[in-house]
Amino acid sequence: MLTFASLRRGGMVAALLWLPFATALAQEAPIDRMALVSRHHPTLQAPDALSPFSVGNGNFAFTADVTGLQTFPDFYRTGIPLGTQSSWGWHRFPNPENYQTRETLEDYDTYGRPVPYASNQRVPAAAWLRANPHRLDLAQIGFVFVREDGTEATLNDVTAVDQHLNLWTGTLISRFEVAGEEVEVHTACHPERDQIAVQVRSPLIEDERLRIRFRFPYGSGEFGKEAGTWDQPEKHVTLKIGSIANRTNLQRILDEDMYYVSILHGEHSEFREVTYHTFELHPGTDDASFAFAVAFSPETLDPDLPDATTTQQASEDHWAEFWSTGGAIDLSESTDARANELERRIVLSQYLTAIQCAGDMPPQETGLVFNSWFGKSHLEMHWWHAAHFALWNRLPLLERSLGWYQHILPKARETAWLQGYAGVRWPKMVGPEGRDSPSSVGTLLIWQQPHPIYFAELCYRAHPDRATLDRYKEMVFETAAFMASYAHWDREQQTFVLGPPVIPAQESHPAKTTVNPSFELEYWHWALQTAQAWRERLGLVRIPDWDRVIEHLAPLPQQGDTYQQAEDAWIIRDHPSVLAALGVLPGAKVDPAIMRNTYRKVMDDWDWPSTWGWDYPVMAMTAARLGEGDWAVDALLMDVQKNTYLVNGHNYQDERLPIYLPGNGGLLMAVAMMAAGWEGGPDGDAPGFPQDGTWKVRWENLRAMP
């Protein structure tokens, strides 16, 4: 049983100015970046089901156990499973019934107009459409260790574990003993190819008691962590399609989906098929060392692939460059006892989001480790995964995924048209093709809609030129067109309102009766203002209908001297998203005094076990804008289960969701803002941190938040 105690180890007024973010140096001497990073290399001295380590490149990740490979997957299934996943690796079951989204549509009364939503999860079509496509576990690659008596060793035979992830080189270094024999393994991922390199040293190689096992699963349509099933060998095919002295090529066929695997190994090694979808690589050497590389691709792989040594060097070069550039925060001179833990979370979150959240499409909430919600992306979470890259001066890692919005724009336009709105309505729970998954909750959310405008504005502030405007203008204008048409004119109140139907970021609210969620009102205002600014930057006239919505959007709902999450609603479960109206956003419609009262009420009333990992960065950003640095740090380090950060740096939620990358990304957004400040914020260094002298915040190359 995994308990909370066992987890404790290891400690918007639109910006209308044509100016980039302010950047600054907050110290006299440069930060020793290698020292900063190296003091937080995560380390294990025993197997830990909640802290396998991953190597990756944003589009591909390989998660390993204490052996440096995926040797003992059963042990980790109770915690964080061992997976090999990519941004392109998806599988679809056959659809003989030809299920279509239209079968899941239900009409919602929208001020006398029926509007269809794909919210009916009670029909068979919904189950198939939610589960397909599903992200696939591409392979399981592990050691076979042989005892002296010829039997296969188990995890109990693995002792003297000393494993650490060298963040500066991106190399997982695993040292241990098996049946008394030493083994050392170095595992790395190529920064530009979906390829791992493994270097092994052990007397077991000479004794022919060590080999590498490759297993390939079928896709899993079950809701849960597992991204593959192992008991349906007849439903997929693994073919050897060519071998030379030092390379074996495989083709994988799962229904109508296909991908390729190439294993680069020693000239004298032997690659053998053991049974369906299971192969073993025998080193075939009398030396005590052995190296191999494994590459994955949706297309036939290049004839010339980098070997293990070249891949390792590419990893080292990439990560040294990554850590030497971009932003940095050093808290080592702080006297607050919590500073080292916060710095650890910051460093590890940079690594994790770079390898898990910086791919060609928005990531799933568990990145490329294991499946959550069938491996699909939740677009309302994209901000939390990736917006921070801009503030940390790593904008290309955000921009990788923005082209995907252009790719799915026709589907998003089709959804808006179906519902009678202009522009594009972005999906919520989605696979690579851009089709929204049926959901009684997700299809009624709206707070993912302004995100693309926010992303585009981050890009423009980093590169305020015509090229940026031209690149993202369609995404910005089509998004704004939907938002303006979605707002409903209430003749009696003489205001534009949002919903019903609507489900806000705090999903506890019922769709059919909720109106004017606070955060969404503020986000609508900010995004439409920003879209108008984009028109002006391009020499275009402002759109009067957009201005009318901006000027007459309903005020944030209020009860006494506090804001409510929506009109006539105060619910103390789930996300305290009312705070995000001043924090995530600059709060043009917010009275800071009322938000201060609201913050205190949240702290007094909230049901913390029902929160999620990004809620604590929300609170920190709100506290910072209110001038309460103490509150901000307290929020980031609140001692509750959903704010736990494991040895490997992942944000733990519960047994079902033991990692949650929006927490990591939200943390990075909050601390960048607290250090570098925000537009219109106070002058001075690190304005979002406590100003009592206990926090010495040295930072470099960060950008201020809008």
C-alpha positions in Angstrom: 0.0 0.0 0.0 1.4 3.4 -1.0 0.8 5.9 1.8 1.2 9.7 2.0 4.0 9.2 4.6 5.9 7.0 2.2 5.9 9.8 -0.4 7.8 12.3 1.7 11.3 11.1 0.8 13.6 13.4 -1.1 12.6 15.7 0.0 -5.2 40.8 -18.0 -5.5 44.2 -19.3 -4.0 43.2 -22.6 -0.4 44.2 -23.1 -0.7 46.7 -25.8 2.9 47.9 -25.9 5.1 46.7 -28.6 7.8 45.7 -26.2 9.4 42.4 -25.4 9.4 41.1 -21.8 11.9 42.8 -19.5 14.9 40.7 -18.7 17.4 41.4 -16.0 20.3 40.0 -14.1 19.5 39.9 -10.4 23.1 39.4 -9.1 26.6 40.7 -9.7 28.3 37.4 -10.5 26.9 34.7 -12.8 25.2 31.7 -11.3 27.4 28.6 -11.3 24.9 26.7 -13.3 26.6 23.3 -13.1 26.8 23.5 -9.3 23.1 24.6 -9.2 22.0 21.6 -11.3 24.4 19.1 -9.9 23.3 19.5 -6.3 19.9 18.2 -7.3 20.8 15.0 -9.2 18.1 12.6 -8.0 19.6 9.5 -6.4 18.3 6.1 -5.2 19.9 3.4 -3.0 17.0 1.0 -3.3 14.2 0.2 -5.8 11.4 2.7 -5.4 8.1 2.1 -7.3 7.4 5.8 -7.2 10.7 7.0 -8.5 11.8 5.5 -11.8 13.9 7.9 -13.8 13.3 9.0 -17.4 15.4 10.1 -20.3 13.9 11.8 -23.3 13.7 14.7 -25.7 10.2 16.2 -25.6 8.8 13.9 -28.3 10.1 10.6 -26.8 10.8 9.3 -23.3 12.1 6.0 -21.8 11.4 5.3 -18.2 13.7 2.9 -16.4 14.0 1.1 -13.1 17.1 0.8 -10.9 18.8 -1.4 -13.5 18.8 1.5 -16.0 16.4 -0.5 -18.2 12.9 -1.8 -17.8 13.9 -5.1 -16.2 11.3 -5.5 -13.4 8.1 -3.8 -14.6 5.8 -5.7 -12.3 7.3 -4.0 -9.2 6.6 -0.6 -10.7 3.0 -1.2 -11.7 1.9 -0.3 -8.1 3.5 3.1 -8.5 4.8 4.7 -11.7 4.9 2.1 -14.6 7.9 1.8 -16.9 7.0 3.0 -20.3 8.5 3.9 -23.7 6.3 6.5 -25.3 6.3 9.1 -28.1 4.3 11.9 -29.4 3.6 9.9 -32.6 3.0 6.4 -31.1 -0.7 5.9 -31.1 -3.0 2.9 -31.8 -6.6 2.6 -32.9 -8.8 -0.5 -32.5 -10.9 -1.4 -35.6 -14.2 0.4 -35.8 -16.5 -2.0 -37.6 -19.6 -0.2 -36.3 -18.3 3.1 -37.8 -18.9 5.0 -34.6 -19.2 8.8 -35.1 -19.1 11.8 -32.8 -22.7 12.7 -33.9 -23.9 9.7 -32.0 -22.8 11.3 -28.8 -24.4 14.7 -29.3 -26.9 16.1 -26.9 -28.7 19.5 -27.2 -28.3 22.1 -24.4 -30.7 25.0 -24.2 -28.7 28.1 -24.8 -31.0 31.1 -24.3 -33.7 29.4 -26.3 -31.4 27.9 -28.9 -30.5 24.2 -28.9 -26.7 23.8 -29.1 -25.2 20.3 -29.5 -22.4 19.0 -27.4 -20.7 15.6 -27.5 -21.5 14.9 -23.9 -23.5 11.6 -24.1 -21.1 9.0 -22.6 -23.9 6.5 -22.2 -23.8 5.2 -25.8 -21.3 2.7 -27.3 -19.9 5.2 -29.6 -18.7 7.3 -26.7 -16.7 4.5 -25.2 -14.9 3.8 -28.5 -14.3 7.4 -29.3 -12.9 8.1 -25.9 -10.5 5.1 -26.0 -9.3 5.7 -29.6 -6.8 6.6 -30.5 -4.8 5.6 -27.4 -1.2 6.2 -26.8 1.0 3.1 -27.2 3.8 1.6 -25.1 6.3 1.1 -28.0 8.5 -1.5 -26.3 9.7 -2.9 -23.0 13.5 -3.3 -22.9 15.1 -5.0 -19.9 17.9 -7.1 -18.8 17.9 -10.9 -18.3 20.3 -11.7 -15.5 21.2 -15.4 -15.0 22.2 -16.8 -11.7 25.1 -19.3 -11.4 22.5 -22.2 -11.3 21.1 -21.1 -14.7 17.9 -19.6 -13.4 16.8 -16.1 -14.1 17.5 -13.5 -11.3 14.7 -11.5 -9.8 14.5 -8.1 -8.2 15.4 -9.7 -4.8 18.8 -10.6 -6.3 19.6 -6.9 -7.0 21.6 -5.4 -4.2 24.0 -2.5 -3.5 21.9 -0.1 -5.6 23.5 3.3 -6.4 21.6 5.1 -9.1 21.5 8.7 -10.0 20.3 10.8 -12.9 23.0 13.2 -14.1 20.9 16.1 -15.1 23.8 18.0 -16.6 24.4 15.3 -19.2 21.0 13.7 -19.3 22.5 10.4 -18.4 21.0 7.8 -16.1 23.9 6.0 -14.3 22.9 2.8 -12.5 25.3 0.8 -10.4 24.2 -2.4 -8.6 25.0 -6.0 -7.9 23.2 -9.1 -9.2 24.0 -12.4 -7.4 27.2 -10.7 -6.1 28.4 -9.5 -9.5 28.8 -5.7 -10.2 26.9 -4.1 -13.0 27.1 -0.5 -14.3 24.7 0.9 -16.8 24.6 4.3 -18.6 21.3 5.2 -20.3 20.8 8.3 -22.5 18.4 9.6 -25.1 19.3 11.3 -28.3 18.1 14.9 -28.2 16.8 14.9 -31.8 16.0 11.3 -32.5 13.6 8.9 -30.7 16.6 6.7 -29.7 18.2 5.5 -26.5 21.8 4.5 -26.0 22.8 1.9 -23.3 26.3 1.2 -22.2 26.8 -1.8 -19.9 29.9 -3.0 -17.9 29.8 -6.2 -15.9 31.6 -9.6 -15.5 28.2 -11.1 -16.2 28.8 -10.2 -19.9 31.9 -12.4 -20.1 30.2 -15.2 -18.3 27.3 -15.1 -20.8 24.9 -14.4 -17.9 23.5 -11.1 -19.2 21.4 -10.4 -22.2 18.8 -7.8 -23.2 15.1 -8.7 -23.6 12.7 -6.8 -26.0 9.0 -7.2 -25.6 6.3 -5.6 -27.6 2.6 -5.2 -26.5 -0.7 -4.6 -28.2 -2.6 -1.4 -27.5 -4.7 -1.0 -24.4 -8.2 0.6 -24.5 -8.6 0.4 -20.8 -8.8 3.6 -18.7 -5.7 3.5 -16.5 -1.9 3.6 -16.5 -1.2 0.7 -18.8 -0.4 1.7 -22.4 -0.1 -1.9 -23.6 -1.6 -5.3 -23.2 0.5 -8.5 -23.2 -2.1 -11.2 -23.5 -3.3 -10.8 -27.1 -0.3 -11.8 -29.3 -2.5 -12.8 -32.2 -3.7 -9.2 -32.7 -0.4 -7.7 -33.8 2.7 -8.6 -35.7 6.4 -8.1 -35.1 8.6 -8.8 -38.1 12.3 -8.9 -38.6 12.7 -7.0 -41.9 16.4 -7.1 -42.3 19.6 -7.6 -40.4 23.3 -6.8 -40.9 26.2 -7.6 -38.7 25.6 -4.9 -36.2 21.9 -3.9 -36.7 18.5 -5.6 -36.6 15.3 -3.9 -38.0 11.8 -4.7 -36.8 8.4 -3.7 -38.2 5.5 -3.5 -35.8 1.9 -3.8 -37.2 -1.1 -3.3 -35.0 -4.3 -3.3 -37.0 -3.9 -0.2 -39.3 -1.0 1.3 -37.3 2.6 0.7 -37.9 6.0 1.7 -36.6 9.7 0.6 -36.9 12.4 -0.3 -34.5 16.1 -0.6 -35.1 18.6 -2.2 -32.7 22.2 -1.3 -33.2 24.5 -3.8 -31.4 27.9 -5.3 -31.5 29.1 -7.1 -34.6 29.4 -10.5 -32.8 26.1 -10.2 -30.9 23.1 -12.3 -31.7 19.5 -11.1 -31.8 17.1 -14.0 -31.3 13.4 -14.4 -31.4 12.2 -16.1 -28.2 8.4 -16.2 -28.8 5.8 -14.0 -30.3 6.8 -10.4 -29.8 9.7 -11.3 -27.5 13.4 -11.1 -28.6 16.7 -11.3 -26.8 20.0 -9.7 -27.6 23.0 -11.8 -26.6 26.2 -9.6 -26.4 28.4 -12.3 -27.9 31.6 -10.9 -26.5 34.3 -12.0 -24.1 34.7 -8.4 -23.0 33.2 -7.0 -19.8 31.5 -4.2 -21.6 28.8 -3.9 -24.2 26.8 -1.1 -25.8 23.7 -0.9 -27.9 21.2 1.7 -29.2 17.5 1.4 -30.0 15.7 3.7 -32.4 11.9 4.1 -33.0 10.1 5.8 -35.8 6.7 5.9 -37.5 8.6 5.6 -40.8 11.4 3.3 -42.0 14.5 4.3 -40.2 17.6 5.9 -41.8 20.3 3.5 -43.0 22.8 5.5 -41.0 21.8 5.8 -37.4 24.1 7.2 -34.6 25.6 4.4 -32.5 25.5 4.3 -28.7 28.7 6.4 -28.2 27.5 9.1 -30.6 24.1 9.2 -29.0 25.6 9.5 -25.5 27.8 12.4 -26.7 24.8 14.1 -28.3 22.9 13.9 -25.0 25.8 15.4 -23.1 26.2 18.3 -25.5 22.5 19.0 -25.6 22.0 19.1 -21.8 25.1 21.2 -21.2 23.7 23.7 -23.6 20.2 23.5 -22.1 21.3 24.2 -18.6 23.9 26.9 -19.7 21.3 28.9 -21.5 17.7 29.8 -20.6 16.6 30.9 -17.2 18.1 30.0 -13.8 17.1 30.6 -10.2 19.6 30.0 -7.3 18.2 30.0 -3.8 21.3 28.6 -2.0 22.1 31.7 -0.1 18.6 31.9 1.4 18.2 31.2 5.2 14.7 29.9 5.0 14.9 26.2 5.7 12.6 25.4 2.8 14.7 27.1 0.1 16.7 23.9 -0.8 13.5 21.9 -1.4 12.0 24.7 -3.5 15.2 24.9 -5.6 15.2 21.1 -6.0 11.6 21.2 -7.3 12.6 24.1 -9.7 15.6 22.2 -11.2 13.8 18.9 -11.6 10.7 20.5 -13.0 12.8 22.1 -15.7 14.2 18.7 -16.7 10.9 16.9 -16.5 9.0 19.4 -18.6 11.7 19.5 -21.2 11.6 15.8 -21.8 7.9 15.3 -21.2 6.1 18.5 -22.3 8.0 19.9 -25.3 6.8 17.8 -28.2 5.1 18.4 -31.5 1.6 18.4 -29.9 0.4 19.2 -26.4 1.2 16.4 -23.9 -0.9 14.3 -21.8 -1.0 15.1 -18.1 1.4 12.2 -17.4 3.7 13.1 -20.3 5.4 10.2 -22.0 5.7 8.0 -18.9 2.3 6.2 -18.8 -1.3 6.7 -19.8 -3.9 8.9 -18.2 -7.2 9.4 -20.0 -6.0 6.9 -22.7 -2.9 9.0 -23.4 -4.8 12.0 -24.7 -4.0 15.6 -24.2 -6.1 17.9 -22.1 -5.9 21.3 -23.8 -6.9 23.3 -20.8 -3.7 21.9 -19.2 -1.4 23.0 -22.1 -0.9 26.4 -20.5 0.4 24.6 -17.3 2.6 22.2 -19.2 4.3 24.7 -21.5 3.7 28.4 -21.0 6.6 28.6 -18.6 9.1 27.9 -21.4 8.6 31.5 -22.6 9.4 33.0 -19.2 12.5 30.8 -18.9 13.8 31.9 -22.3 13.2 28.5 -23.9 10.5 29.7 -26.3 11.2 27.1 -29.0 10.1 24.3 -26.6 6.7 26.0 -26.5 6.5 26.8 -30.2 7.1 23.1 -31.1 3.5 22.4 -30.3 1.8 25.5 -31.6 1.8 24.4 -35.2 -0.5 21.5 -34.1 -3.3 24.1 -33.4 -3.0 25.2 -37.1 -3.2 21.5 -38.1 -6.5 20.9 -36.2 -8.0 24.3 -37.0 -10.4 22.9 -39.6 -11.9 20.5 -37.0 -12.1 23.2 -34.4 -13.9 25.4 -37.0 -16.3 22.6 -37.7 -17.2 22.3 -34.0 -17.9 26.0 -33.8 -20.0 25.9 -36.9 -22.0 22.9 -35.6 -22.8 24.8 -32.5 -23.7 28.0 -34.3 -20.6 30.1 -33.3 -18.0 31.9 -35.3 -14.3 31.1 -35.5 -12.9 28.0 -33.9 -13.8 26.1 -30.8 -10.8 24.2 -29.5 -11.3 20.7 -28.1 -10.6 19.5 -24.6 -9.6 15.9 -24.4 -8.0 15.1 -27.7 -5.7 12.8 -29.7 -3.4 13.8 -32.5 -6.2 14.1 -35.1 -7.9 16.9 -33.1 -11.3 15.3 -32.5 -12.8 16.1 -29.1 -13.5 13.0 -27.0 -17.1 12.7 -25.8 -17.4 13.8 -22.2 -20.2 15.0 -19.9 -17.7 17.5 -18.5 -14.9 18.2 -21.0 -16.9 19.3 -24.0 -18.5 22.0 -21.9 -15.3 23.6 -20.6 -14.3 26.9 -22.1 -11.1 28.0 -20.4 -8.9 26.2 -22.9 -10.2 28.6 -25.6 -8.1 31.7 -24.8 -4.8 29.7 -24.4 -3.7 29.9 -28.0 -4.0 33.7 -27.8 -1.9 33.7 -24.6 0.7 31.5 -26.3 0.9 33.7 -29.3 1.3 36.8 -27.1 4.2 35.1 -25.3 5.8 34.5 -28.7 5.3 38.1 -29.8 6.8 39.5 -26.6 9.9 37.4 -27.1 10.0 38.3 -30.9 8.0 41.4 -31.5 8.2 41.3 -35.3 5.9 40.9 -38.4 7.0 37.3 -38.8 5.5 36.3 -35.4 2.3 38.2 -36.1 1.9 36.5 -39.5 2.7 33.1 -38.1 0.0 33.1 -35.4 -2.6 35.7 -36.6 -5.1 33.1 -37.9 -5.0 31.2 -34.7 -5.5 34.4 -32.7 -8.3 35.9 -34.8 -10.2 32.7 -35.2 -10.0 32.0 -31.5 -11.2 35.5 -30.7 -14.1 35.3 -33.2 -15.4 32.3 -31.3 -15.0 33.9 -27.9 -16.9 37.0 -29.0 -19.7 35.0 -30.6 -20.0 32.7 -27.5 -20.7 35.6 -25.1 -24.4 36.1 -24.8 -26.0 39.5 -24.6 -28.3 39.8 -21.6 -30.8 42.5 -22.4 -32.1 42.8 -18.9 -28.6 43.3 -17.3 -27.2 45.0 -20.4 -24.1 42.8 -20.2 -22.5 39.9 -22.0 -22.5 36.7 -20.0 -20.8 33.3 -20.3 -23.0 30.3 -20.0 -25.1 28.4 -19.4 -24.3 25.9 -20.4 -20.7 26.1 -19.2 -18.4 24.2 -16.9 -15.7 26.3 -15.4 -12.1 25.4 -14.5 -13.5 24.4 -11.2 -15.4 21.4 -12.6 -17.7 21.0 -9.6 -20.2 23.4 -11.1 -23.2 22.0 -13.1 -23.2 22.9 -16.8 -26.9 23.7 -17.1 -27.2 26.3 -14.4 -23.7 27.9 -14.1 -23.2 31.4 -15.4 -20.3 33.8 -15.4 -17.4 31.9 -13.9 -14.9 34.5 -12.6 -11.7 33.2 -14.1 -13.3 32.7 -17.5 -14.8 36.2 -17.5 -11.3 37.7 -16.8 -9.7 35.5 -19.4 -12.3 36.4 -22.0 -11.6 40.1 -21.4 -7.8 39.7 -21.5 -7.8 37.5 -24.7 -10.2 39.8 -26.7 -8.2 42.8 -25.7 -5.0 41.1 -26.8 -6.6 40.0 -30.1 -7.5 43.6 -30.8 -3.9 44.6 -30.1 -2.8 42.1 -32.6 -5.0 43.6 -35.2 -3.6 47.0 -34.5 0.0 45.7 -34.7 -0.9 44.4 -38.2 -2.4 47.7 -39.3 -5.9 46.4 -39.2 -8.9 48.1 -37.6 -10.4 46.9 -34.4 -13.5 44.8 -34.7 -16.4 46.7 -33.1 -18.2 43.5 -32.0 -15.2 42.4 -30.1 -14.9 45.8 -28.4 -18.6 45.7 -27.5 -18.0 42.4 -25.6 -14.9 43.8 -23.9 -16.7 46.9 -22.7 -19.9 45.2 -21.6 -18.6 41.9 -20.3 -20.3 41.0 -17.0 -18.4 41.9 -13.8 -16.9 39.1 -11.7 -19.6 37.7 -9.4 -19.4 38.8 -5.8 -20.9 38.0 -2.5 -20.3 40.6 0.2 -16.6 41.4 0.2 -15.4 38.3 -1.7 -15.6 37.0 -5.2 -17.5 33.9 -6.1 -16.4 31.2 -8.5 -19.6 31.9 -10.5 -22.9 33.6 -9.9 -24.6 32.4 -6.7 -21.9 29.8 -6.2 -19.3 29.1 -3.6 -18.0 25.5 -3.7 -14.9 24.5 -1.7 -13.8 21.5 -3.7 -11.6 21.0 -6.7 -9.6 24.0 -8.1 -9.9 27.4 -6.3 -9.8 28.9 -9.8 -11.5 32.1 -8.7 -8.0 33.2 -7.6 -6.6 32.8 -11.1 -8.4 36.0 -12.2 -5.7 37.9 -10.5 -2.5 35.8 -10.7 -2.6 33.8 -13.8 -4.0 37.0 -15.4 -3.3 40.6 -14.5 -6.8 41.2 -13.4 -8.2 44.2 -15.2 -11.7 43.5 -13.9 -10.4 42.6 -10.4 -10.5 44.7 -7.2 -7.3 43.6 -5.3 -8.9 44.3 -1.9 -11.8 41.9 -2.8 -9.4 39.3 -4.1 -7.3 39.6 -0.9 -10.5 38.7 1.1 -11.2 35.9 -1.4 -7.7 34.5 -0.9 -8.2 34.4 2.9 -11.6 32.7 2.5 -10.0 30.0 0.3 -7.3 29.4 2.9 -9.9 29.2 5.6 -12.5 27.0 3.9 -10.9 24.9 1.2 -11.0 21.1 1.0 -7.3 20.5 0.2 -7.5 16.8 -0.5 -9.7 17.6 -3.5 -7.2 20.0 -5.1 -4.8 19.4 -7.9 -1.1 20.1 -8.3 -1.4 23.3 -10.3 -3.7 24.9 -7.7 -0.7 25.8 -5.5 1.1 27.8 -8.2 -2.2 29.6 -8.9 -2.3 30.6 -5.2 1.3 31.7 -5.4 0.8 33.9 -8.4 -2.3 35.5 -6.8 -0.4 36.1 -3.6 2.5 37.6 -5.5 0.3 40.1 -7.3 -1.3 41.0 -4.0 2.2 41.8 -2.6 2.2 38.8 -0.2 5.5 37.0 -0.9 5.1 35.0 2.3 1.8 33.7 1.2 3.3 32.8 -2.2 6.1 30.7 -0.8 3.7 29.1 1.7 1.4 28.1 -1.2 4.2 26.6 -3.2 5.4 24.5 -0.3 2.1 23.7 1.4 2.3 20.4 3.2 -0.5 18.4 1.5 -0.5 15.2 -0.5 -1.4 16.8 -3.9 1.6 19.2 -3.5 4.1 16.3 -2.9 7.2 16.2 -5.2 8.8 12.7 -5.4 12.5 11.9 -5.5 12.4 12.0 -9.3 10.8 15.4 -9.2 7.3 14.4 -10.3 4.3 16.0 -8.6 2.3 13.2 -6.9 -1.5 13.3 -6.7 -2.7 9.9 -5.7 -2.3 6.2 -6.5 -4.3 6.6 -9.7 -2.2 9.7 -10.8 1.2 9.4 -9.2 2.7 12.0 -11.6 1.1 15.2 -12.7 3.1 17.5 -15.0 0.8 20.5 -14.8 2.0 20.9 -11.3 5.7 21.0 -12.4 4.9 23.5 -15.2 2.8 25.6 -13.0 5.6 25.8 -10.4 8.0 27.0 -13.0 5.5 29.7 -14.2 5.0 30.9 -10.6 8.6 31.1 -9.5 9.7 32.8 -12.8 7.0 35.4 -12.1 8.0 35.8 -8.4 11.6 36.3 -9.4 11.4 38.4 -12.6 8.2 40.1 -11.8 5.2 40.9 -14.0 4.0 43.7 -16.2 2.8 46.6 -14.1 4.3 45.0 -10.9 6.5 46.7 -8.3 10.1 47.6 -9.0 12.8 45.8 -7.1 14.3 42.3 -7.1 12.3 39.2 -6.8 9.0 41.0 -6.0 7.0 37.9 -5.5 9.2 36.4 -2.7 9.2 37.5 0.9 11.1 40.7 1.5 12.1 40.0 5.1 15.7 39.0 4.2 15.3 35.2 4.6 15.2 34.7 0.8 18.2 35.5 -1.3 16.9 35.0 -4.9 19.6 35.1 -7.6 18.2 34.7 -11.1 19.3 35.0 -14.7 17.6 35.3 -18.1 14.0 35.1 -17.0 11.2 37.2 -18.6 8.5 39.0 -16.7 5.0 37.7 -16.9 2.2 39.6 -18.7 
